[in-house]
Every structure is written in structure tokens, then in C-alpha cells.
Amino acid sequence: MRYYLVAGEASGDLHGANLMKALKDLDQQADFRYYGGDLMQAEGGRLVKHYADMAFMGFVEVIANLRTILGNLKSCKQDILTYKPDVLILIDFPGFNLKIAEFAKQQGIKVCYYISPKVWAWNQKRVLKIKRVVDHMFCILPFEVDFYKKWDMEVDYVGNPLLDAVAAFTPDPNFVQNSLLTNKPIIALLPGSRRQEINYLLPLMVHMAKQFPGYQFVIAGAPSFNIAFYNQFFTDGTPIPVVFNNTYNLLSNAQAAIVASGTATLETALFNVPQVVVYKGNPVTIGIARALIKIGFISLVNLIMDRLVVKELIQRDYNTTDVKAELDNLLHDKAYRDTMLKNYDELDVRMGQPGASAKTAALIVKYTTKK
């Protein structure tokens, strides 16, 4: 069959690649065309546009880049029409993908949505549009099934694909040596994969290195950027190591982490690394978001556990004093650290077992081929 996938972020590229791998196991004639990234490209098919040219987050940022976004939408729609896929698979990225879903539905193309938009967080009435334009929704968070039921929509819960990625990971025993790191204990810095969030978050993360001279800070570099991009943040002339395509090895060796809100918070927890979750953005964007969002937490760890497990420092709270204090707790307060790790154990139970990619692939093939 012919599969058209749209992923607009680094996490979508990861999950899209694993889904493609599972689809190939089931469909020997699988042909792929997609918006995605390097990981999806490694699975074959044709990469049409890289997510690095698509990822704009925040209300203000979207408006500022509206011409580019509209151009991407137009070219994606035209490319889908030209390719004539048997099924369109949309991966998260709702601002873009729900518009593509609506277009595809009008063209009579079957629409599968993998990783639900966070409609439970704000503007819940978007579910009405999802019911209209999406044929099959595959959810990865347990509480999403009950949420959709309230709107009289049946969805498939497939488990979380991060479990697949973590289960498939084999640690490199030579990571520290090959990355030219020292023997000091490591603090991982995960500032995100989008230019805007890195610009907001990384300067303070870099500054933290001076506050903890007994540790080495290491940045998980986003694959869509190069070392020159990160060098601009080392304003005092002391560079911090940046590792690319090695986040899981970095987490495997880390004592603690400072993590941008997003998928990485859950990955960090799955590797049992104590963390502080941070976020900062355009003040107007944050103000609008706070007025609209209906949830008490921003990190996936806290959302899944439905309680505060990892500290969240947002906007003004993301400052040198508060980050240093929390990092001190994570590194030096054994009871505090142990409590977080115990909560991670409970999180593991709630997350369930690997297999989301294979389960989703099987359902897509089933739904697409049945008459």
C-alpha cells in the first residue's frame, strides 16, 4: 500500500520511523512518502520536507511565520493529491495536521491520526472537528480514552511508543570516552528541538554549569542543528559538550537533568534520571496559553501520574535561583531524589509494556484493507 505520513517535530520523526518499520514488517509492498526527519528517512521512501522547516510553536511565533506555514500547507496538500495514498497517517502536530486531515477527508482519503492532539488541555470542542475529519484515532496516554468517550468518540489505545524506542535502545559502554567527556558526573541538558525554545531555555542551562563545578554539563543536540548553532550560547568562551543523536546514551549516564517541557520529560523519567522540567517563551504566547489551558501540569510525567512528581519551573520561575535550588535537591538530597525515583517506578507500571508501534501498524493495515 501507499502510505503518506506527516510529522512536524523531532518526537514525531522518532515515532514515525518506528511506525514505518512496523508497517514494513506487515506490508512487503509498503511505499512511503512523508514530511518528517532523518529517522524516517533512514526507513526508506521519500522525504518531501524536513520538520526543521516546519516547527513553529506559540501563538506569536505562528503569526510571525504565517506565510511559511501556509506555503507548507499548500504544498503538502498538492503533494498528497499527486501521490494518491491509500491512507494518510498524521502524527501529533495538530495545528498543521488537523488542516491536512480536513483536506484529505474532502478528497476521500482515509485519515489515521497517531498520537492524539492534546485537545484535553485546551479548546476541547476541537474534538467535534476530529470526529468529522479523522477516521481512526490512536491514543498513547491512558486517560485519553475516557476523555474521548465523554465526546462519544471511540478511539484505539495503543500504549506509548516511547516504550518501544527505549526497549530497542542498547547502551554504548564507550559513550563517555567516544564523546570526549570527562569522568565527572554528568548533568544532562535537554533544551528541546525547536529554535525558539532553545533560544529561550539554553542560556540559563549553560549558566548553571558555573554553579556546579563538580559536574560536567552535556547538551543533547537537536539533529536539525549543528555545533555552530550551539556555540553561540557559550558567551563566556567556555564551551559545553554537545552530543547529537545520542540522547538515550546521555540519559543512561546522567545523574540529573534539566529538561524542556515535552516528550523528553517522559523519556528522562523512563531512564530513571531525576529532573527539573522548565519552560519559557514569548510572554504574550504564555499569557494566552495560561488563559486557555485547562490542565494543572505541563510535563507528561505529572499529567500521567495526575500529581506533582517533577518540579515545573515556568516563565518567571525559570531563573538561576530556582533552578539551582532544585538541582541541588536532585543531586544532594537523598530523600528527595529517592521519592522521585519511587514515583518513576509507579509511572513505569502505568505506562504498560512496549508494542505501540506494532499495534498501531496492525490496526492501520486492518482498517485500510477491510472493505
C-alpha positions in Angstrom: 0.0 0.0 0.0 0.9 3.6 -0.3 1.4 5.5 3.0 1.7 9.3 3.3 2.9 10.4 6.8 3.1 13.9 8.2 5.4 14.5 11.3 6.4 18.1 12.1 8.7 17.6 15.1 11.6 15.6 16.4 9.4 13.3 18.5 7.1 12.7 15.5 10.1 11.8 13.5 11.0 9.1 16.1 7.5 7.7 16.3 7.0 7.9 12.6 10.2 5.9 12.0 9.2 3.2 14.4 5.7 3.0 12.8 7.2 2.8 9.3 9.4 -0.1 10.5 6.4 -1.9 11.9 4.4 -1.3 8.7 7.1 -2.8 6.6 7.0 -5.9 8.7 3.3 -6.3 7.8 3.3 -5.0 4.3 6.1 -6.1 2.0 4.9 -3.6 -0.7 4.8 -0.6 1.7 5.6 2.6 -0.1 6.2 5.7 1.9 6.1 9.4 1.2 6.3 11.9 4.1 7.0 15.1 5.9 9.4 14.1 8.7 13.1 13.9 9.6 16.3 11.9 9.5 15.0 8.9 11.4 12.0 8.4 9.0 14.3 8.9 6.0 16.5 6.1 7.3 13.5 3.8 6.9 13.2 4.5 3.2 10.6 6.1 1.0 10.7 9.8 0.0 11.2 12.6 2.5 9.4 15.6 1.0 10.1 18.2 3.7 12.1 18.1 6.9 10.4 19.1 10.1 13.2 21.6 10.8 11.4 23.8 8.3 8.0 23.4 9.9 8.3 23.5 13.7 6.9 26.9 14.8 5.4 26.9 18.4 3.5 29.6 20.2 0.7 32.0 19.1 3.0 34.9 18.3 5.6 32.7 16.6 2.9 31.2 14.3 1.6 34.6 13.3 5.2 35.8 12.5 5.7 32.8 10.3 2.2 32.5 8.8 3.3 32.9 5.2 5.7 29.9 5.5 3.2 27.8 7.3 0.5 28.5 4.7 3.0 27.6 2.0 3.8 24.4 3.7 0.1 23.5 3.9 -0.5 24.3 0.3 2.5 22.2 -1.0 1.6 19.3 1.4 -2.0 19.2 0.1 -0.8 19.2 -3.5 1.8 16.5 -2.9 -0.9 14.3 -1.2 -3.1 14.7 -4.3 -0.3 13.8 -6.6 0.8 10.8 -4.6 -2.7 9.4 -4.1 -2.0 7.4 -0.9 -4.2 4.5 0.3 -4.0 6.1 3.8 -2.8 9.3 5.3 -1.1 9.0 8.7 -0.8 12.1 10.8 1.5 12.2 13.8 0.7 14.7 16.5 1.5 18.3 15.3 -2.2 19.4 15.4 -2.1 23.0 14.2 -0.9 21.7 10.8 -2.2 18.2 10.7 -5.9 18.9 11.5 -6.0 21.2 8.5 -4.4 18.4 6.4 -6.9 15.9 7.8 -9.8 18.1 6.8 -8.5 18.4 3.3 -7.8 14.7 2.9 -11.3 13.8 4.2 -12.8 16.1 1.5 -10.7 14.2 -1.1 -12.0 10.8 0.1 -8.6 9.7 1.6 -8.7 7.6 4.7 -7.2 9.5 7.6 -5.5 7.8 10.6 -4.2 10.0 13.4 -1.3 8.6 15.5 -0.8 10.4 18.9 -3.8 12.5 19.7 -3.7 16.3 19.7 -3.8 17.5 23.3 -7.4 18.5 23.0 -8.0 17.7 26.7 -5.7 20.6 27.6 -7.5 23.4 25.8 -10.3 24.1 23.4 -11.9 20.7 23.9 -14.5 21.4 21.3 -11.8 20.6 18.7 -13.0 17.0 19.3 -16.0 17.8 17.2 -13.7 18.6 14.2 -11.6 15.5 14.9 -14.7 13.3 14.8 -15.6 14.8 11.5 -12.2 14.6 9.7 -10.4 11.6 11.3 -11.4 8.1 10.6 -9.3 6.4 13.3 -7.5 7.9 16.3 -4.7 6.1 18.0 -4.0 7.3 21.6 -0.9 6.9 23.6 -1.9 8.2 27.0 -4.3 6.1 29.2 -6.6 8.9 30.2 -7.3 10.0 26.6 -9.6 7.0 26.1 -12.0 8.2 28.8 -11.7 11.8 27.6 -12.9 10.9 24.0 -15.7 8.7 25.4 -17.1 11.8 27.0 -17.4 13.2 23.5 -18.9 10.0 22.2 -15.9 9.1 20.1 -14.3 5.6 20.1 -10.5 5.6 19.8 -7.8 2.9 19.9 -5.4 3.0 22.9 -2.1 1.5 21.6 0.2 2.2 24.5 3.1 4.7 24.4 5.7 4.4 21.5 8.4 5.8 23.7 8.4 2.4 25.4 9.3 0.9 22.0 12.2 3.3 21.5 13.5 2.8 25.0 13.2 -1.0 24.8 15.0 -1.1 21.4 17.9 1.0 22.8 21.2 -0.7 23.6 23.6 1.5 25.7 27.1 2.2 24.3 29.6 1.3 27.0 32.1 3.6 25.4 29.8 6.7 25.1 31.7 8.8 27.6 35.1 8.1 26.0 33.8 8.4 22.4 32.1 11.7 23.2 35.3 13.1 24.7 33.7 13.6 28.1 35.5 13.6 31.5 34.9 11.3 34.4 32.9 14.0 36.3 29.3 13.0 37.0 27.0 14.2 34.2 24.1 16.6 34.2 22.1 16.3 31.0 20.7 19.4 29.4 17.7 18.8 27.1 16.6 22.3 25.8 14.2 21.0 23.1 14.4 20.6 19.3 12.8 23.9 18.1 14.9 27.0 17.6 12.6 29.2 19.6 12.6 27.1 22.8 16.3 26.5 22.6 16.9 30.3 22.3 14.7 30.8 25.4 16.0 27.9 27.6 19.6 27.2 26.8 21.3 30.4 28.0 20.3 29.7 31.6 21.1 26.0 31.3 24.6 26.9 30.2 24.9 29.3 33.1 24.1 26.5 35.5 27.5 24.9 34.7 29.3 27.6 36.7 27.1 26.9 39.7 28.1 23.2 39.8 31.8 23.0 39.1 32.0 19.4 40.3 29.8 18.2 37.5 30.0 18.2 33.7 27.0 19.6 31.8 26.3 18.0 28.5 23.7 19.2 25.9 21.5 16.9 23.9 21.8 18.5 20.5 18.8 18.5 18.2 19.6 16.7 14.9 18.3 19.7 12.9 21.0 22.0 14.1 24.8 21.8 14.0 27.5 22.6 16.5 27.9 26.2 15.2 24.3 26.9 16.3 25.1 25.8 19.9 28.4 27.6 20.0 26.6 30.9 20.1 25.3 30.2 23.6 28.8 29.8 25.1 29.3 33.6 25.5 31.9 33.3 28.3 34.2 31.3 26.0 33.8 28.0 27.8 32.0 25.5 25.6 29.8 22.8 26.9 29.9 19.4 25.2 27.1 18.8 22.7 26.1 15.3 21.7 23.9 14.6 18.6 21.7 11.6 18.1 22.8 10.2 21.4 20.2 11.4 23.9 19.5 8.0 25.3 23.2 7.3 25.9 23.4 10.7 27.6 20.5 9.9 29.9 21.9 6.5 30.6 25.0 8.2 32.1 23.3 11.2 33.7 22.9 11.9 37.5 20.2 14.5 36.9 18.7 16.6 34.0 17.2 19.9 33.2 14.5 19.2 30.6 12.4 21.4 28.4 8.7 20.5 28.7 7.6 18.0 26.1 8.2 14.3 25.2 11.7 14.5 26.7 10.4 14.7 30.2 8.8 11.3 29.9 11.9 9.9 28.2 14.0 11.2 31.1 11.7 9.5 33.6 11.8 6.2 31.8 15.6 6.3 32.1 15.2 7.0 35.9 17.0 10.3 35.8 15.9 12.8 38.4 14.8 16.0 36.6 13.6 19.5 36.7 11.2 20.5 34.0 11.5 24.0 32.6 9.7 26.2 30.0 9.9 29.8 28.9 8.5 31.5 25.8 7.2 34.7 24.4 5.3 36.5 27.3 2.2 37.1 25.1 2.1 33.4 24.0 2.4 32.3 27.6 -0.3 34.7 28.7 -2.7 33.4 26.1 -1.9 29.8 26.9 -2.5 30.2 30.6 -5.9 31.7 29.9 -6.9 28.8 27.7 -5.2 25.7 29.1 -7.4 23.6 31.4 -4.7 21.4 33.0 -2.7 21.7 36.2 0.7 20.5 34.8 2.8 20.9 31.7 5.0 17.8 31.9 3.9 14.4 30.7 5.2 12.8 33.9 2.9 14.8 36.1 0.0 14.6 33.7 0.1 10.8 33.6 0.6 10.5 37.4 -2.0 13.2 38.0 0.1 14.7 40.7 3.3 16.7 41.1 6.2 14.3 40.6 8.8 16.5 38.9 9.2 20.2 39.6 8.0 22.6 36.9 9.6 26.0 36.5 7.7 28.1 34.0 8.4 31.6 32.7 9.5 33.8 35.7 10.1 30.8 37.9 12.7 29.7 35.3 15.5 31.6 36.9 19.0 31.0 38.3 18.0 30.8 41.9 15.1 28.4 41.5 16.9 26.1 39.0 20.0 25.9 41.2 17.9 25.1 44.3 16.0 22.3 42.5 19.2 20.9 41.0 20.7 20.9 44.5 17.8 18.9 45.8 18.1 16.4 42.9 21.8 15.9 43.4 22.3 16.1 47.1 19.0 15.4 49.0 18.8 11.7 49.1 15.3 11.5 50.4 14.1 14.0 47.7 15.8 12.0 45.0 14.6 8.7 46.2 11.0 9.9 46.3 11.2 10.9 42.7 12.7 7.6 41.7 10.0 5.7 43.6 7.4 7.7 41.7 9.1 6.8 38.5 8.6 3.1 39.4 4.9 3.8 39.6 5.0 5.6 36.3 6.5 2.5 34.7 3.6 0.4 35.8 1.1 2.9 34.5 2.8 3.1 31.2 2.5 -0.6 30.5 4.5 -2.6 28.0 6.2 -1.8 24.7 4.4 -2.6 21.4 2.6 0.6 20.4 4.3 0.8 17.0 3.4 -2.8 16.1 -0.1 -2.5 17.4 -0.8 0.8 15.6 0.7 -0.6 12.3 -1.6 -3.7 12.6 -4.7 -1.5 13.1 -3.8 0.8 10.2 -3.4 -2.1 7.8 -6.6 -3.7 9.1 -8.7 -0.5 8.8 -7.2 0.3 5.4 -7.7 -3.1 3.8 -11.1 -4.0 5.2 -13.9 -3.5 2.8 
